[in-house]
Amino acid sequence: MSTETPPIVATRAVLEELLELVERGQLTRLPALVGEMHPSDIADLLASVPSEDQRVEVLKALPTEVASETLAEMEEDEDRAELLAELGVRRGAELLQELADDDAADLLGELEPGDRDRMLAALPSEEAGDIRELLRYDDETAGGLMTTSLVSVSTTATAAEAIGEIREKGREVEELYTVFVVDQRERLEGTVPLDDLILADPGDTVQSLVVPAPATVLPDTDQEEVGRVMGRYNLVNIPVVNDEGSLLGRITFDDVIDVIEAETTEDILRLAGVSDEEELKGGWLDSVRSRLPWLVLNLVTAGVAASVILTYEDVIREVTFLAFLMPVIAALGGNTGTQALAVTIRRIAVGDELPGGRFQVVGKEVLVGLLNGFVLGLLFALFAYVREDNPLIGVVVLLAMWANIVVAGFAGALIPTVLKRLGVDPAVASSVFVHTLTDLVGFIMVLSLAAGLLG
């Protein structure tokens, strides 16, 4: 039976000891305390240290390589740029030198321009030049994600020469997954599998071993598209090329995992009517500012839908059971719309459709709504008939539920599809429109049918 301490318990124990060391000012014991912990776990510990001054002291006490990786693993909203600036130019430059150029560029991009320039000036000119090139690109593009650290060999090299070049360059490259092949103008020709190189005769040319790259991206490609392409082709990294096909850098799957997490979080928040500007770890005032505008919009649209009831006051007064029916039918329509909305937005997000088949999804949801609406409407109609002993009430319920669920499926698929075609993020506005429409249709169908059949 294993007696190993669960990771969460161990981390809590380390945190308590770390805070005690910080309070006593005995940080010389810190390297031994964190031991073999992953930098991501150390970053979580560092974020729990109460004051910025104390966090700076912790970073100073850590070995340079550990401190740099810890800083890179921290979230942007945990003020990692401020910590880097507080470390000073000399110590900050030491940490940046330990990082891959893309991680260093991410950190420097969060600094104030003056602090950034001072840090860059303290770096070796070659490293500073590489980072400056990466800083030219927007954070949420392929250029902002890529690293220039890679291994490439020429098409004219022999297998023996290529292996020698890989041995030399590979020592400077982290996560050596792929060897890229370029021509004399640095244009990407493809990749060469390491096993093919090793098994080839020493005199064989790389040109005879090259395999075309499954996909490439331009530096201004949106990061969400990068993640989609890498997932589609199951790539561990993807080359970034310019318009002429010259190899600029590569994007590794670990960076894309972070992108997918960020994009998924953004879509979930937007689908719930919460601005993506709200940080999950933010304060209550930030949450109020982020959510209140959406709630005000929902208040207006809900008021519009509910105003239909005022038009049919006499009908409701005569058949009070309608007050029970309306919210149930509207709620079922809202849930149906949300299901269709979630499936459609997910399909749009992962690109799991052909352009010509986008509106086929709408037809599918209508068919699903026809069947589900009939079954649910029939069940609820039987209940209403038994409760009120009036077959016309059952007919009203059946038709209203059936129509509302069909409309909900139709709207849940059509609205995000149309918004996407119009260049609007479907996760932002779809839910407001769909829920308003299902409430409106539900109320109108119940009340108008009741007025016609029971009046």
N, C-alpha and C positions, 0 to 999 in steps of 0.2 A: 504493500500500500504506500503510495507516495505521500511524503510529508512536506512537499514543496509549498512555500507560501504563495497564495494566490497573488497575481500581479497587482490587483487593485489595492489589496491590503498592504503589500510591500511598498507601493508607491505612496500610500498615505503615511506609512511609518517614516519613509525617507523625507517626505514633506515636513512632517513634524520636527524631524531632526535638523533639516535644513533651516527652518525658521528659527530654531533654537540657536544654531550656529550664527545665523545672521544677527540675532539679537545680542549675542555675546561677542560678535566681532572675531570669531575663530574660523574664518573661511579658509585657512591653510589646510584644513581637514576636508574641504569640499571635494577635491579630485578623488579621494579614496571613498567618499560617501556615494558619489554617483557611479563610480566604478565602470561597469560595462553597460550602463543604461543607454538606451537609444536616444539620440539627440531630440527626437520628437517628445519623448517622455520627460527629458530634462527641460524642454521648452514649456511643457505644461506646469512643471514645478516652478520654473522661473516666473511664469505669469501669475502664480499664486503668491509671490512675494509682495508684501503690501505697498512698499514705496519704490519710486523710480530710482532713487539713490542706492537703495539696497540691491535692486536688480542689476545696476551698473557694477556694484562691488562683486556680485556673484559672477558676472561675466568676466571681470578682471581676474578672478581667482581660478577660473576654469582654464585648462590647457587651450592653446590657441585653436587647434583643430576642432576640439569639442565645442568651444565657445562659438566658433563661426557656424558650425552646423546647427547648433541650438538656435542661434539668431535667425538663420534661414528657415527653420522649422516653425518659428512663431508666426501667428496670424498678423496681418497688417493692422487690424484693430487693436492689437496688444501693444501698440506703440514701439514696434521694433526699430523703426527709423530713428525715433527720438533716443532710444538706447544706444544705437550706433553713433549718433552725433555726440552724445554725452561721454562716450568712451574716449573721445579725442581723435585727432587725425592720425597719429602714429599707430595707436592700438587698433583703430578702425580699419586702417589700411592693411594691417597684419591679418585681420580676420577676413577681409575681402579677398586677399591673395589666396586664402585656403579654399575659397568657394569656386564652383564652376562659374564661367563668365555670365551665364544666364541668371543664376541666383544672385550674383554680385550686382548685375544690372537691375534686377528687381528691387534689391535693397536700396541702391543708389537712387533709383527713380522715385522713391518715397521721401528722399531728403529735400530740404530747401535748396534752391540753386546754389547759394553760397557754400553750404556745407558739402554739397555734391562736388563742386569744383575743387575744393580743398582736398577732399578724399582722392579724387582722380589724380590730382597733381602729386600726391604722395605715392601713387602706384608706379611700377615700372612702365615705361612708355608703351611697350607692346601690349601689355595687359590693359592699360588705360584706353588704348586705341580700339581694341576689340570691344570693350564695354561701351565706349562712346558710340560705336556702330550700332550696337543693340539698343541703346537708349533712343535712337532715332525712330524706332518703331513704336506704334501704339501697344499698350500693355495687353490688349485683348485680341491681338493678331498673331499670326504665325511668327512674324519677325520678333514680337515681344516674347514669345515662348522659346525660340530656338537658341541653341548654343553653337558657337563656331568651333567648338572642340570636337574634332572628328578625325577619322583616318581615311585618307583617299590615296589611291594609287593611279598611275597613268596607264592608259591602254597599251602603250608601247613597252611597258616593263615586262620582264620575264617573271615567271612564278617565283624563282629564287630571289630576284630583286624585290618583288612585292612583299615577300615574307620578311626580308630584311628591313624594309621600310615600315612594315607593320610593327615589328619589334621595337623599332626606334620611336615611332610616333605613339604607339600604344601605351607607352609608359606615362605619357602626358594626358591621356584620355580616360575619363571615367566611363564605366559602363560601355565597353567596346562590344557592341552587338553586331555591327555591320561595317563592312569595308566598301566604300564607295569607289567607283571607277570614273575617272574624268579624262577628257581628251586634252590636247595641248593648250586649248583655250579655256580650260577649267570648266567646260560644259559637261554636265552629268551624262554618262553613258549607261549607268546601271550600277549593279553591285556584284561582288564576287564572293561566293560562299567560302568560308575558311577551310572547310573540309576539302573542297575542290582544289584550293591552292596547295594544301598540304600533300594531297595525293597526286598532283600533277607532276609531270617531269620538270626538272628545274629550268629547262630551256623553253618550255611552253609559254606563249604570250598571254598576258591577262586578257587581251581582246578575245581570245578563243574561249575564255571561261566566263565572260561577263553575262549577267542575267539582267534583263530590263527591270527597272524599279516598278513595282505595282502601282505606285501613285506618287505624285509630288504635289507640293503646295507653293503658292507665291507668298512673299513676305507679308502682303496685306490681306491674306485670307483670314476670315474671322476664326477665332479660336474654337467656336462651336463646330464649325465646318471641319476643322482639323481633327477634332475628336471623332466626328462622324466618319471621316475617311479612314482614320486609323482603326476604328472599330469594324468598319466594313471589310477591310482587307487583313485584319488581324496582325497589324504591324507592331513591332516593338519600338521602331523609330521611323520617322518619315523625313526625306530630304526636303529642304527649302531651296528653291531656285528662283532666279530672277526671270524677267521676260525673255532673255536670250538663252535661258536654260543653264546658266552658270550656277554651280553649287555654292550656296551661301552658308548653309549650316544644316542642322538636323534638330528634330524635336523628338524627345524620348517619351516613352509611355508613362513614366512617373509624373511628368509635367501634365500630360493629358488627363490623368486620373484626377488631379487637382482641378482642372478645367471642368471636367464632367460634374464633379461635386459642386463646384461653384454655380454652374449653369443650372443644375437640377435644383439646387436651393433657391435660386432666383425664380425659376418657373413655379415651384411650389408656393413660394411667398406671393407671387403675382396671381396665381390661380385662386389663392385664398383672399385676394383683395388687399394684400399688404405690399407696400412698396419695397423693392429690393434694396432701397437705401437704408432700411432698418437693419442694423446688425443684430444677429441672434444673441450676442452678449451685451447689447446696448442697454442703456438705462430706460426707466419708465417714461421719461419726458420725450425721448427719441421715438419710442413706440407710439405715444399719443400723436405726435406730429406726423408720423408716417401713416397711421391707420385712420385718423379722423377724416381726412378728405374723402377716402373711399367709403367710410360709413355715412358721410353726408350725402354722397351720390346715391348710395343704396337707399337712404331715407327718402330721397326724392322719387326714385324709380318705384319703390315699394308703395309710396303714397299714390302715385299715378295708377298702379295696378289696383290698389284697394279702393280708389275713388269710384270704381265701377259699382261697388256695393251700394253706394248712395243712390244710384239710379234705380235700384230695384228694392227700395226699402219696403214698399207695399207687399211685394212677393215674399220677402223674408218674414214680414209680420204675419202673413197668412200661413206660411209653412216654416215654422221655426227650425225644423230638422235640417233645413238648408244651411244654417249656421254651423252645423256639425260637418256637413258634407264638404263645404268649400275648402277649408284648410287641409283636409285629408287628400282631396284630389289635387290641390295645388302642390302639396308636399311630395306626392308621388311623381308629379310632373317634374318638380325640381330635382329630385333624386335621379330620375331617368335622364334629364338633361345633363346633370353632372357626370353621369357614367359615360354618355356619348362624348361629352366635352373632354373628359380625361383621356379616353382612348384616342380621340382625334388629335389632341395636342401632343400626345406622346408619339403618334405616328408622324406628325409634322416635325417634331423635335429630332427624331432619329432618322428622318428621311426615308422611312419605310414605305415608299409609294412611288409610282411612276407619275410624271406630270399629267398625263392624260387620264389617270385613274383617280384623281383627287376627288371628283364629284361622284364617283362610284361609291365612295364611303357614305355619302348622304343617302343614296338609295338603300344601302345595306341597313343603316340605322332606321330608316322608315319601315322597312320590312320587319326588323326586330321590334319596333314600336307597335306595329299592327298586331303581332302575335301577343306580346307581353300586355299591351293595352287591353286586348279582348279578354285575356285570362283574368287580369286584375279587375277589370271593369265588371266581369261576370260575377266574380266572388263578392265584390263590394255591393253589386246590385242585389244579389240574393240576401245579403245582410240587411240592406235598406228595405227590401220588400217585406222580410220577416218582421223587422222593427216597426214599420209604419203600416203594414198590411195594405199596401197600395202598389199595384203593379206599375203604375206610371212613374212612381218614385224610382223603381228599379230601372226603368227605361232611361230616365234622366241621368242616373248614376252611371249606367253602362256607357251611354253615348258620350257623356262628359269626360269620364275617365279615359275611355278609348281615344277620343280626339286629343286630349291633353298630352297623353303619353306619346302619341304619334308626332305631334308638334314638337314635343320636347326632344325626341330623338333627331328629328329633322333639324331643329335649331342648334342642338349640341354639336352636330356634324357640320352644318353649313356655315354658321357664324365664324368659327375659327378658320375655316378654309377660305372664306371670303376675306377676312381680315389679313390673312397671310398674303393673299394675292394683292391686296392693297398696300402691302408693306408695313402693316401694323402688327406688333407682337400679339399673337392671339391669346397668350396667357394673361395679358393685362386687362383686356376689356370684355372678353367673352362671357365670363361668369355673370357679370352685371346684366348684360343683354339677355342671356338665356333664362336666368331666374325671373327677371321682370316679365319676359314673354310667357313663361309657363304659368306664372301667377295670373297674369292678365287673361290668358286663354281659359285657364281653369275656372276663374270667377265668371267670365262671360258665358261659357258653355253651361255651367250649372244654372245660373240665373235666367239666361234667355230660354233654355229648354224648359225650366220650371214655369216661367211665365207663359210659354206657349202651350205646354201640356197640362199644367195644373191650374192655370188661371181661369 
